[in-house]
Amino acid sequence: MTGSPAIDAPLLLGMMRLHEEPELHAPARLADWLEARLDEGLAWFDHADIYGGGQGEALFGAALRARPALASRVRVVTKTGIVTPEGDASGALHRDKGIKHYDSSRGYVAAAIDAALARLGVERLDHFLIHRPDPLMEAEATGRALDDAIAAGKLGAAGVSNFLPEQWRRLQGAMHQRLESHQLQLSLAHTAPLFDGCFDALVGDGLTPLAWSPLGGGRVLTGPARPELLAQAEAHGITPAGLALAWLRALPGRPRPVIGSLKAERIRALHADAALELPRPAWFALLEAARGQEVA
């Protein structure tokens, strides 16, 4: 495979809870699940090295090794840069345990790329993201690690997650390759990026927006927008959750929600419902309900 793969799916399947689903831990069972999702047109899977301490990636890789034909069909996003207390081998000075911190150093990023490739059992990571902005990041060193991995064919593209505009622009300024994607928190329960300039900046810079927690951990469905969601969903004959994803998809750049469910029926419903094209008044009615105020 060559070139930088565009994330052309309407949504991504988040693997953050895969390690918590024993029913999918058997490689053959997970391979069946993956094949079903691929046949439904969902090929993009979102990972991170901290999900289950790497267990999510390892389970995914075991399924691909059990059914090698799937490896060329899946598209993988994964992330690095967060070091959990359990993963901190520094000794943490006087503490009884390690300390959570960020590491975007060249050596750490390069090693994380190789480790993810080994766990996932793929030849290339389609999009590889720096998970959190690191105040100690040396942009030239981090950028070199990403550029080198793309040149070596280990990455299709690089991106960031949870960065502010000047943070990703500093990294981009140190790189030869373009940053291609940005994963940010965005939902009807978290609309701040639409009003603080962050979303406009990422679209303006040509980054593909990936929306994590697109249902706000359930808050979208239980919060102030609930009555309007229920009314519009009933009128359109779709699920309220699917309507909330359609609201996101209406934005410039067509944000790709990263959904956390592993239940086949729910995934199918969200996939279908997110395709709804919302009229402007309906979109703004949901925004008004979520924020509790009319637009100015």
C-alpha positions in Angstrom: 0.0 0.0 0.0 1.3 3.5 -0.8 0.1 7.0 -0.3 -1.7 8.6 2.6 -5.1 6.9 3.2 -8.0 9.2 3.5 -10.4 8.3 6.3 -13.4 7.8 4.0 -15.8 6.1 6.5 -18.7 7.8 8.0 -17.6 6.7 11.5 -14.8 4.8 13.2 -15.1 1.9 15.5 -13.3 2.6 18.8 -11.5 -0.3 20.4 -11.0 1.3 23.8 -13.2 -1.3 25.5 -12.2 -4.4 23.5 -10.1 -5.7 26.4 -13.2 -5.6 28.6 -15.3 -7.8 26.2 -14.5 -11.5 27.0 -16.9 -12.6 24.3 -14.6 -11.1 21.6 -11.3 -12.3 23.1 -11.1 -15.6 21.2 -9.2 -14.8 17.9 -11.7 -16.6 15.7 -14.7 -14.9 17.4 -13.1 -11.4 17.0 -12.2 -12.3 13.4 -15.9 -13.1 12.7 -16.9 -9.7 14.3 -14.3 -7.8 12.2 -15.3 -9.5 9.0 -19.0 -8.6 9.6 -18.1 -4.9 10.2 -15.9 -4.9 7.0 -18.8 -6.4 5.0 -21.0 -3.6 6.4 -18.6 -1.0 5.0 -16.9 -0.1 8.2 -13.1 -0.6 7.8 -11.6 2.0 10.2 -10.7 0.9 13.8 -9.4 3.3 16.4 -6.8 2.1 18.9 -4.3 3.5 21.4 -1.4 1.9 23.1 -2.9 2.6 26.6 -6.2 0.8 25.9 -5.9 -2.1 28.2 -2.2 -1.5 28.4 -1.8 -2.6 24.8 -4.2 -5.6 25.2 -6.7 -4.1 22.8 -4.1 -3.9 20.0 -2.9 -7.4 20.9 -6.3 -8.9 20.7 -6.9 -7.2 17.4 -3.6 -8.5 16.1 -4.4 -12.1 17.2 -7.7 -12.0 15.2 -5.8 -10.8 12.1 -3.3 -13.6 12.5 -6.1 -16.1 12.8 -7.6 -14.8 9.6 -4.8 -13.2 7.5 -7.1 -12.2 4.7 -8.6 -9.5 6.9 -5.3 -7.6 7.4 -5.4 -6.0 3.9 -9.0 -4.9 4.5 -8.8 -3.2 7.9 -7.7 0.4 8.3 -6.0 1.2 11.7 -5.7 4.4 13.6 -3.7 4.2 16.8 -2.1 6.7 19.2 0.8 7.1 21.6 2.2 9.6 24.0 0.4 8.9 27.3 2.4 7.0 29.9 0.3 5.5 32.6 1.5 5.0 36.2 1.7 1.3 35.5 3.8 2.0 32.4 6.2 4.4 34.1 9.5 2.6 34.6 11.4 5.7 35.8 11.1 4.9 39.5 9.0 8.0 40.0 11.5 9.5 42.5 10.0 9.1 46.0 6.6 7.8 45.0 5.3 4.2 45.7 4.2 4.0 42.1 4.9 5.5 38.7 3.4 8.9 37.6 1.2 9.5 34.7 2.9 11.7 32.1 3.3 12.4 28.4 6.2 11.4 26.3 6.6 12.6 22.7 10.3 12.2 22.5 11.8 10.8 19.3 12.9 7.5 20.8 9.6 6.9 22.6 7.5 7.6 19.5 9.7 5.5 17.2 9.5 2.6 19.7 5.8 3.0 20.1 5.3 2.7 16.4 7.2 -0.5 16.2 5.4 -1.9 19.2 2.0 -1.1 17.8 2.9 -2.7 14.4 3.9 -5.9 16.3 0.8 -6.0 18.5 -1.6 -5.3 15.7 0.1 -7.6 13.2 -0.3 -5.1 10.3 2.4 -3.9 7.9 1.4 -0.2 8.2 -0.5 2.0 10.7 -2.8 4.0 8.4 -3.0 7.0 10.8 -0.8 7.4 13.8 -1.6 10.1 16.3 0.2 11.8 19.2 -2.4 11.3 21.9 -2.0 14.4 24.0 0.0 17.7 23.6 3.2 17.3 25.6 4.6 20.5 27.1 8.1 19.0 26.9 7.7 18.1 23.2 10.7 19.0 21.0 8.8 19.5 17.8 11.8 18.8 15.5 12.6 15.5 17.2 9.0 14.4 17.3 8.4 15.5 13.7 11.5 13.6 12.6 10.2 10.4 14.2 6.9 10.7 12.4 8.6 11.7 9.0 11.0 8.8 9.3 8.2 6.3 10.0 6.2 7.6 7.0 9.3 7.4 4.7 9.9 3.9 5.9 6.4 2.8 5.1 5.5 2.2 8.7 2.8 4.9 8.7 0.4 6.0 6.1 -0.1 9.4 7.8 0.5 11.1 11.1 -1.9 13.2 13.1 -2.7 14.5 16.6 -5.3 14.2 19.3 -6.5 16.9 21.7 -4.0 19.5 20.4 -4.8 23.2 20.3 -4.0 25.0 17.0 -0.7 26.5 17.9 0.4 23.1 19.4 -0.3 21.2 16.1 1.1 24.0 14.0 4.4 23.9 15.9 4.7 20.2 15.2 3.6 20.7 11.6 6.2 23.4 11.1 8.9 20.9 12.0 7.7 18.2 9.6 8.1 17.5 5.9 5.0 15.4 5.8 1.5 16.9 6.4 -0.4 16.1 9.5 -3.6 14.6 8.2 -6.0 14.1 11.1 -7.0 15.5 14.5 -9.0 13.6 17.1 -10.9 16.0 19.4 -13.7 15.8 21.9 -16.8 17.0 20.1 -20.5 16.3 20.6 -23.8 18.0 21.5 -22.6 17.8 25.1 -19.3 19.4 24.2 -19.7 22.1 21.6 -16.9 24.4 22.8 -14.6 23.7 19.8 -17.2 25.2 17.5 -17.0 28.5 19.3 -13.4 28.9 20.5 -11.9 28.7 17.0 -10.3 25.2 17.4 -12.7 23.4 15.0 -12.4 26.2 12.4 -8.6 26.0 12.7 -8.4 22.3 12.1 -10.7 22.4 9.1 -8.9 25.5 7.8 -5.6 23.6 8.1 -7.0 20.6 6.2 -7.0 18.1 9.1 -9.6 15.4 9.0 -11.7 15.8 12.2 -12.3 12.7 14.3 -14.7 13.2 17.1 -14.1 11.2 20.3 -16.9 10.7 22.8 -19.5 11.8 20.2 -22.3 10.9 22.6 -20.6 12.5 25.5 -20.4 9.2 27.4 -24.2 9.1 27.4 -24.7 12.8 28.4 -26.0 13.7 25.0 -28.9 11.4 25.4 -29.7 12.3 29.0 -28.9 16.0 29.0 -30.8 19.1 28.0 -31.0 18.2 24.3 -32.9 14.9 25.1 -36.4 16.2 24.4 -35.4 17.7 21.1 -33.4 14.6 20.2 -36.4 12.3 21.0 -38.8 14.4 19.0 -36.6 14.7 15.9 -35.6 11.1 16.0 -39.2 10.0 16.2 -40.1 12.2 13.2 -37.3 10.8 11.1 -37.7 7.2 12.3 -34.1 6.9 13.6 -32.4 6.5 17.0 -31.6 9.5 19.1 -28.0 8.5 19.2 -27.9 8.2 15.4 -29.4 11.6 15.1 -26.7 13.0 17.4 -24.1 11.6 15.1 -25.8 13.0 12.1 -25.7 16.4 13.8 -21.9 16.0 14.0 -21.6 14.8 10.4 -23.3 18.0 9.2 -20.3 20.1 10.2 -17.7 21.2 7.7 -15.1 18.6 7.1 -17.7 15.9 7.9 -16.3 14.8 11.3 -16.0 11.1 11.7 -17.4 10.0 15.1 -15.4 7.4 17.0 -18.1 5.2 18.5 -17.3 3.0 21.5 -20.0 0.3 21.2 -19.0 -3.2 20.2 -22.6 -4.4 19.9 -23.3 -5.4 16.3 -27.0 -4.2 16.3 -26.1 -0.8 17.7 -23.3 -0.3 15.3 -25.5 -1.1 12.3 -28.2 1.4 13.6 -25.7 4.2 14.2 -24.1 3.6 10.8 -27.4 3.9 9.0 -28.8 6.7 11.1 -25.7 8.9 10.9 -26.3 9.3 7.2 -29.3 11.5 7.8 -29.0 15.0 6.2 -30.3 17.5 8.7 -32.0 20.7 7.6 -30.4 23.8 9.0 -33.3 24.7 11.3 -33.3 21.1 12.8 -29.5 21.3 13.3 -29.8 24.7 15.1 -32.7 23.4 17.2 -30.5 20.7 18.6 -27.7 23.2 19.2 -30.1 25.5 21.0 -31.4 22.7 23.2 -28.0 21.4 24.1 -26.7 24.9 25.0 -29.9 26.2 26.6 -29.8 29.4 24.6 -30.7 30.7 21.2 -28.0 31.7 18.8 -27.3 35.4 19.0 
